[in-house]
Amino acid sequence: MASFAEVWSLLRDVRSLRFDARSDAGTGWTGVGHGTVVVSEPADGVIVFEESGEGIFVGPTDRLT
């Protein structure tokens, strides 16, 4: 099992994201997306991820809120 320090170090290195989403509900939605991540540490013990990118979602509302 990784130590807290090892996980924290890996989180600092995050630069991108990709996801595939699927709802198991009969009225749910599906989607895919990708983007970039900017990581900052504004204070000791605090890590912030600023994400931006694109996603395509298909479902009853065709959007997430």
Backbone as XML, in Angstrom:
<?xml version="1.0"?>
<chain id="A" units="angstrom">
  <residue number="1" name="MET">
    <atom name="N" x="0.849" y="-1.174" z="0.000"/>
    <atom name="CA" x="0.000" y="0.000" z="0.000"/>
    <atom name="C" x="0.898" y="1.241" z="0.000"/>
  </residue>
  <residue number="2" name="ALA">
    <atom name="N" x="0.526" y="2.229" z="-0.802"/>
    <atom name="CA" x="1.306" y="3.462" z="-0.902"/>
    <atom name="C" x="1.124" y="4.308" z="0.358"/>
  </residue>
  <residue number="3" name="SER">
    <atom name="N" x="2.168" y="5.005" z="0.716"/>
    <atom name="CA" x="2.093" y="5.904" z="1.867"/>
    <atom name="C" x="1.377" y="7.187" z="1.454"/>
  </residue>
  <residue number="4" name="PHE">
    <atom name="N" x="0.965" y="7.949" z="2.447"/>
    <atom name="CA" x="0.324" y="9.240" z="2.179"/>
    <atom name="C" x="1.242" y="10.134" z="1.350"/>
  </residue>
  <residue number="5" name="ALA">
    <atom name="N" x="2.519" y="10.178" z="1.699"/>
    <atom name="CA" x="3.474" y="11.026" z="0.976"/>
    <atom name="C" x="3.601" y="10.593" z="-0.485"/>
  </residue>
  <residue number="6" name="GLU">
    <atom name="N" x="3.569" y="9.298" z="-0.738"/>
    <atom name="CA" x="3.650" y="8.814" z="-2.122"/>
    <atom name="C" x="2.408" y="9.212" z="-2.915"/>
  </residue>
  <residue number="7" name="VAL">
    <atom name="N" x="1.241" y="9.080" z="-2.324"/>
    <atom name="CA" x="-0.005" y="9.462" z="-3.005"/>
    <atom name="C" x="-0.012" y="10.961" z="-3.260"/>
  </residue>
  <residue number="8" name="TRP">
    <atom name="N" x="0.380" y="11.753" z="-2.257"/>
    <atom name="CA" x="0.407" y="13.218" z="-2.399"/>
    <atom name="C" x="1.335" y="13.607" z="-3.559"/>
  </residue>
  <residue number="9" name="SER">
    <atom name="N" x="2.476" y="12.963" z="-3.649"/>
    <atom name="CA" x="3.418" y="13.236" z="-4.719"/>
    <atom name="C" x="2.824" y="12.906" z="-6.085"/>
  </residue>
  <residue number="10" name="LEU">
    <atom name="N" x="2.124" y="11.792" z="-6.188"/>
    <atom name="CA" x="1.479" y="11.423" z="-7.455"/>
    <atom name="C" x="0.389" y="12.426" z="-7.830"/>
  </residue>
  <residue number="11" name="LEU">
    <atom name="N" x="-0.373" y="12.902" z="-6.863"/>
    <atom name="CA" x="-1.429" y="13.872" z="-7.138"/>
    <atom name="C" x="-0.856" y="15.174" z="-7.677"/>
  </residue>
  <residue number="12" name="ARG">
    <atom name="N" x="0.311" y="15.568" z="-7.197"/>
    <atom name="CA" x="0.970" y="16.789" z="-7.696"/>
    <atom name="C" x="1.297" y="16.683" z="-9.188"/>
  </residue>
  <residue number="13" name="ASP">
    <atom name="N" x="1.477" y="15.470" z="-9.690"/>
    <atom name="CA" x="1.878" y="15.254" z="-11.079"/>
    <atom name="C" x="0.718" y="15.114" z="-12.057"/>
  </residue>
  <residue number="14" name="VAL">
    <atom name="N" x="-0.518" y="15.197" z="-11.586"/>
    <atom name="CA" x="-1.677" y="15.063" z="-12.481"/>
    <atom name="C" x="-1.673" y="16.226" z="-13.469"/>
  </residue>
  <residue number="15" name="ARG">
    <atom name="N" x="-1.829" y="15.932" z="-14.751"/>
    <atom name="CA" x="-1.843" y="16.965" z="-15.795"/>
    <atom name="C" x="-3.033" y="16.849" z="-16.745"/>
  </residue>
  <residue number="16" name="SER">
    <atom name="N" x="-3.695" y="15.685" z="-16.760"/>
    <atom name="CA" x="-4.812" y="15.506" z="-17.682"/>
    <atom name="C" x="-5.834" y="14.556" z="-17.068"/>
  </residue>
  <residue number="17" name="LEU">
    <atom name="N" x="-7.026" y="14.560" z="-17.671"/>
    <atom name="CA" x="-8.070" y="13.640" z="-17.234"/>
    <atom name="C" x="-8.829" y="13.127" z="-18.441"/>
  </residue>
  <residue number="18" name="ARG">
    <atom name="N" x="-9.425" y="11.961" z="-18.272"/>
    <atom name="CA" x="-10.275" y="11.344" z="-19.282"/>
    <atom name="C" x="-11.303" y="10.532" z="-18.529"/>
  </residue>
  <residue number="19" name="PHE">
    <atom name="N" x="-12.543" y="10.548" z="-19.004"/>
    <atom name="CA" x="-13.554" y="9.744" z="-18.334"/>
    <atom name="C" x="-14.578" y="9.189" z="-19.305"/>
  </residue>
  <residue number="20" name="ASP">
    <atom name="N" x="-15.165" y="8.080" z="-18.905"/>
    <atom name="CA" x="-16.308" y="7.462" z="-19.555"/>
    <atom name="C" x="-17.347" y="7.304" z="-18.451"/>
  </residue>
  <residue number="21" name="ALA">
    <atom name="N" x="-18.548" y="7.798" z="-18.683"/>
    <atom name="CA" x="-19.591" y="7.748" z="-17.652"/>
    <atom name="C" x="-20.826" y="7.050" z="-18.199"/>
  </residue>
  <residue number="22" name="ARG">
    <atom name="N" x="-21.486" y="6.316" z="-17.319"/>
    <atom name="CA" x="-22.707" y="5.615" z="-17.704"/>
    <atom name="C" x="-23.610" y="5.538" z="-16.492"/>
  </residue>
  <residue number="23" name="SER">
    <atom name="N" x="-24.867" y="5.867" z="-16.697"/>
    <atom name="CA" x="-25.850" y="5.751" z="-15.631"/>
    <atom name="C" x="-26.537" y="4.400" z="-15.727"/>
  </residue>
  <residue number="24" name="ASP">
    <atom name="N" x="-26.752" y="3.766" z="-14.594"/>
    <atom name="CA" x="-27.491" y="2.512" z="-14.590"/>
    <atom name="C" x="-28.997" y="2.741" z="-14.537"/>
  </residue>
  <residue number="25" name="ALA">
    <atom name="N" x="-29.424" y="3.968" z="-14.335"/>
    <atom name="CA" x="-30.855" y="4.287" z="-14.288"/>
    <atom name="C" x="-31.435" y="4.234" z="-15.700"/>
  </residue>
  <residue number="26" name="GLY">
    <atom name="N" x="-32.672" y="3.807" z="-15.815"/>
    <atom name="CA" x="-33.325" y="3.728" z="-17.120"/>
    <atom name="C" x="-33.456" y="5.080" z="-17.799"/>
  </residue>
  <residue number="27" name="THR">
    <atom name="N" x="-33.502" y="6.142" z="-17.019"/>
    <atom name="CA" x="-33.610" y="7.493" z="-17.572"/>
    <atom name="C" x="-32.273" y="8.220" z="-17.512"/>
  </residue>
  <residue number="28" name="GLY">
    <atom name="N" x="-31.201" y="7.491" z="-17.354"/>
    <atom name="CA" x="-29.883" y="8.083" z="-17.164"/>
    <atom name="C" x="-29.235" y="8.555" z="-18.446"/>
  </residue>
  <residue number="29" name="TRP">
    <atom name="N" x="-27.939" y="8.844" z="-18.361"/>
    <atom name="CA" x="-27.179" y="9.388" z="-19.475"/>
    <atom name="C" x="-25.854" y="8.657" z="-19.585"/>
  </residue>
  <residue number="30" name="THR">
    <atom name="N" x="-25.170" y="8.877" z="-20.701"/>
    <atom name="CA" x="-23.816" y="8.382" z="-20.902"/>
    <atom name="C" x="-22.956" y="9.552" z="-21.356"/>
  </residue>
  <residue number="31" name="GLY">
    <atom name="N" x="-21.673" y="9.421" z="-21.218"/>
    <atom name="CA" x="-20.812" y="10.510" z="-21.645"/>
    <atom name="C" x="-19.360" y="10.115" z="-21.679"/>
  </residue>
  <residue number="32" name="VAL">
    <atom name="N" x="-18.598" y="10.919" z="-22.403"/>
    <atom name="CA" x="-17.150" y="10.784" z="-22.458"/>
    <atom name="C" x="-16.561" y="12.189" z="-22.389"/>
  </residue>
  <residue number="33" name="GLY">
    <atom name="N" x="-15.357" y="12.287" z="-21.884"/>
    <atom name="CA" x="-14.730" y="13.601" z="-21.805"/>
    <atom name="C" x="-13.235" y="13.509" z="-21.613"/>
  </residue>
  <residue number="34" name="HIS">
    <atom name="N" x="-12.588" y="14.658" z="-21.793"/>
    <atom name="CA" x="-11.146" y="14.752" z="-21.606"/>
    <atom name="C" x="-10.806" y="16.203" z="-21.297"/>
  </residue>
  <residue number="35" name="GLY">
    <atom name="N" x="-9.652" y="16.413" z="-20.696"/>
    <atom name="CA" x="-9.263" y="17.778" z="-20.381"/>
    <atom name="C" x="-7.886" y="17.860" z="-19.761"/>
  </residue>
  <residue number="36" name="THR">
    <atom name="N" x="-7.559" y="19.071" z="-19.341"/>
    <atom name="CA" x="-6.286" y="19.338" z="-18.694"/>
    <atom name="C" x="-6.518" y="19.686" z="-17.233"/>
  </residue>
  <residue number="37" name="VAL">
    <atom name="N" x="-5.488" y="19.504" z="-16.442"/>
    <atom name="CA" x="-5.559" y="19.783" z="-15.010"/>
    <atom name="C" x="-4.351" y="20.619" z="-14.613"/>
  </residue>
  <residue number="38" name="VAL">
    <atom name="N" x="-4.610" y="21.705" z="-13.870"/>
    <atom name="CA" x="-3.546" y="22.507" z="-13.284"/>
    <atom name="C" x="-3.612" y="22.281" z="-11.780"/>
  </residue>
  <residue number="39" name="VAL">
    <atom name="N" x="-2.495" y="21.867" z="-11.188"/>
    <atom name="CA" x="-2.438" y="21.552" z="-9.765"/>
    <atom name="C" x="-1.718" y="22.673" z="-9.032"/>
  </residue>
  <residue number="40" name="SER">
    <atom name="N" x="-2.301" y="23.102" z="-7.912"/>
    <atom name="CA" x="-1.631" y="24.086" z="-7.063"/>
    <atom name="C" x="-1.747" y="23.658" z="-5.607"/>
  </residue>
  <residue number="41" name="GLU">
    <atom name="N" x="-0.854" y="24.199" z="-4.794"/>
    <atom name="CA" x="-0.866" y="23.943" z="-3.355"/>
    <atom name="C" x="-0.878" y="25.296" z="-2.640"/>
  </residue>
  <residue number="42" name="PRO">
    <atom name="N" x="-2.074" y="25.860" z="-2.437"/>
    <atom name="CA" x="-2.157" y="27.201" z="-1.845"/>
    <atom name="C" x="-1.737" y="27.273" z="-0.379"/>
  </residue>
  <residue number="43" name="ALA">
    <atom name="N" x="-1.718" y="26.136" z="0.302"/>
    <atom name="CA" x="-1.303" y="26.096" z="1.707"/>
    <atom name="C" x="-0.807" y="24.696" z="2.023"/>
  </residue>
  <residue number="44" name="ASP">
    <atom name="N" x="-0.072" y="24.578" z="3.110"/>
    <atom name="CA" x="0.390" y="23.256" z="3.529"/>
    <atom name="C" x="-0.799" y="22.322" z="3.733"/>
  </residue>
  <residue number="45" name="GLY">
    <atom name="N" x="-0.719" y="21.141" z="3.152"/>
    <atom name="CA" x="-1.783" y="20.153" z="3.320"/>
    <atom name="C" x="-3.003" y="20.383" z="2.456"/>
  </residue>
  <residue number="46" name="VAL">
    <atom name="N" x="-2.923" y="21.340" z="1.521"/>
    <atom name="CA" x="-4.057" y="21.633" z="0.633"/>
    <atom name="C" x="-3.583" y="21.498" z="-0.807"/>
  </residue>
  <residue number="47" name="ILE">
    <atom name="N" x="-4.313" y="20.729" z="-1.595"/>
    <atom name="CA" x="-4.004" y="20.591" z="-3.013"/>
    <atom name="C" x="-5.279" y="20.908" z="-3.790"/>
  </residue>
  <residue number="48" name="VAL">
    <atom name="N" x="-5.156" y="21.726" z="-4.837"/>
    <atom name="CA" x="-6.316" y="22.174" z="-5.618"/>
    <atom name="C" x="-6.107" y="21.755" z="-7.066"/>
  </residue>
  <residue number="49" name="PHE">
    <atom name="N" x="-7.160" y="21.194" z="-7.656"/>
    <atom name="CA" x="-7.136" y="20.787" z="-9.054"/>
    <atom name="C" x="-8.075" y="21.700" z="-9.842"/>
  </residue>
  <residue number="50" name="GLU">
    <atom name="N" x="-7.530" y="22.417" z="-10.814"/>
    <atom name="CA" x="-8.352" y="23.241" z="-11.711"/>
    <atom name="C" x="-8.438" y="22.504" z="-13.031"/>
  </residue>
  <residue number="51" name="GLU">
    <atom name="N" x="-9.657" y="22.081" z="-13.365"/>
    <atom name="CA" x="-9.863" y="21.237" z="-14.537"/>
    <atom name="C" x="-10.583" y="22.020" z="-15.628"/>
  </residue>
  <residue number="52" name="SER">
    <atom name="N" x="-10.206" y="21.769" z="-16.866"/>
    <atom name="CA" x="-10.927" y="22.325" z="-18.005"/>
    <atom name="C" x="-10.862" y="21.310" z="-19.132"/>
  </residue>
  <residue number="53" name="GLY">
    <atom name="N" x="-11.908" y="21.293" z="-19.946"/>
    <atom name="CA" x="-11.921" y="20.334" z="-21.042"/>
    <atom name="C" x="-13.271" y="20.264" z="-21.697"/>
  </residue>
  <residue number="54" name="GLU">
    <atom name="N" x="-13.510" y="19.147" z="-22.340"/>
    <atom name="CA" x="-14.735" y="18.941" z="-23.097"/>
    <atom name="C" x="-15.362" y="17.615" z="-22.728"/>
  </residue>
  <residue number="55" name="GLY">
    <atom name="N" x="-16.666" y="17.592" z="-22.771"/>
    <atom name="CA" x="-17.398" y="16.357" z="-22.541"/>
    <atom name="C" x="-18.606" y="16.291" z="-23.452"/>
  </residue>
  <residue number="56" name="ILE">
    <atom name="N" x="-18.975" y="15.098" z="-23.818"/>
    <atom name="CA" x="-20.184" y="14.875" z="-24.617"/>
    <atom name="C" x="-21.075" y="13.962" z="-23.801"/>
  </residue>
  <residue number="57" name="PHE">
    <atom name="N" x="-22.269" y="14.437" z="-23.500"/>
    <atom name="CA" x="-23.216" y="13.687" z="-22.695"/>
    <atom name="C" x="-24.506" y="13.506" z="-23.473"/>
  </residue>
  <residue number="58" name="VAL">
    <atom name="N" x="-25.043" y="12.312" z="-23.435"/>
    <atom name="CA" x="-26.276" y="12.007" z="-24.139"/>
    <atom name="C" x="-27.254" y="11.430" z="-23.123"/>
  </residue>
  <residue number="59" name="GLY">
    <atom name="N" x="-28.438" y="11.986" z="-23.070"/>
    <atom name="CA" x="-29.430" y="11.503" z="-22.130"/>
    <atom name="C" x="-30.683" y="12.347" z="-22.220"/>
  </residue>
  <residue number="60" name="PRO">
    <atom name="N" x="-31.522" y="12.226" z="-21.196"/>
    <atom name="CA" x="-32.806" y="12.922" z="-21.247"/>
    <atom name="C" x="-32.686" y="14.433" z="-21.292"/>
  </residue>
  <residue number="61" name="THR">
    <atom name="N" x="-31.617" y="15.006" z="-20.736"/>
    <atom name="CA" x="-31.462" y="16.465" z="-20.763"/>
    <atom name="C" x="-30.315" y="16.916" z="-21.644"/>
  </residue>
  <residue number="62" name="ASP">
    <atom name="N" x="-29.485" y="15.980" z="-22.083"/>
    <atom name="CA" x="-28.304" y="16.262" z="-22.894"/>
    <atom name="C" x="-27.344" y="17.223" z="-22.229"/>
  </residue>
  <residue number="63" name="ARG">
    <atom name="N" x="-27.422" y="17.388" z="-20.903"/>
    <atom name="CA" x="-26.458" y="18.223" z="-20.183"/>
    <atom name="C" x="-26.428" y="17.859" z="-18.718"/>
  </residue>
  <residue number="64" name="LEU">
    <atom name="N" x="-25.333" y="18.169" z="-18.092"/>
    <atom name="CA" x="-25.195" y="17.981" z="-16.654"/>
    <atom name="C" x="-25.186" y="19.346" z="-15.983"/>
  </residue>
  <residue number="65" name="THR">
    <atom name="N" x="-25.737" y="19.403" z="-14.805"/>
    <atom name="CA" x="-25.672" y="20.646" z="-14.031"/>
    <atom name="C" x="-25.095" y="20.378" z="-12.680"/>
  </residue>
</chain>
